[in-house]
Amino acid sequence: MKEKEYTFDMVWQMFAELGEQIKQNDKVLTEKFAETDKMIQSLSANNGAAEKELQEMRLQQKETDRLQKENERILSEKFAKIDKQQSETDKMTQFLSANIDKNAAAIKETNQAIGGLSKSNGYMAEEVIFNALERDMSFAGIKFDDIDRAKKRKIKKLNLEDDYDVMLKNGDTFALIEIKHRVREGTAYKLATEKLNNFRKLYSEYEKYEIVLCIGGMSFESNAIEKAKANGVGVIKIVGEKVEYNTDGITTNKFI
């Protein structure tokens, strides 16, 4: 078989075609390499961002751990302080409780002493006034036949009881004397209302009698004497070892 003969032009054409093919291949390779570089750069950038984000997360976690430890330390100190304060409060409470008990006992003793003194002064006032009335057997210009002291009467069916410091009586009149160490403004009013009404019920057998009223004492509140006069109640005032009578404006009360 006869070999094919290549002319110069044919060889040149072949080289030209081969060069064109190589050029095309170089273009494709260049594009591929460019895409590959771009992908590598993108991956590198993404990896860098991820690494940076990871580093930031690690820093945040580290800061979170620090803050948590700091909070735990602060809470521990607070609880320790609260425990100490509670302990001190308990000690103070025990101390105050003990002192309150002591003070309560002291106050009770003082009140008992004051109560005893008040009773003593009240008894003294009653003693002086009773002795003066017993000696004269008269009050507000009225002569009396009988005198009683600390009279108390109770009627169960009426569910009523009351007491009267001094009572003077004759054939038609009672004198009721209410005695206090210190006479207060309301004493006369109470005598002229509540105690007088109770007397009418407790001593109903004296329904035909008239009644005069009086308050007596060692000292008087500022308006006590004026209040007595306004209620038609007489006054007996202890001055030193003597008594003074003030019966101006005293009224006679009918029994009914």
ABEGO torsion letter per residue (X at the ends): XBBBBBBAAAAAAAAAAAAAAAAAAAAAAAAAAAAAAAAAAAAAAAAAAAAAAAAAAAAAAAAAAAAAAAAAAAAAAAAAAAAAAAAAAAAAAAAAAAAAAAAAAAAAAAAAAAAAAAAAAAAAAAAAAAAAAAAAGBBGGBBBABBBBGBBBBBAAAGBBBBBABBBBBAABBBBBBBBABBBAAAAAAAABAAAAAAAAAAAAAAABBBBBBBBBABBBAAAAAAAAAAGBBBBBBBEABBBBBABGBBBBBAX
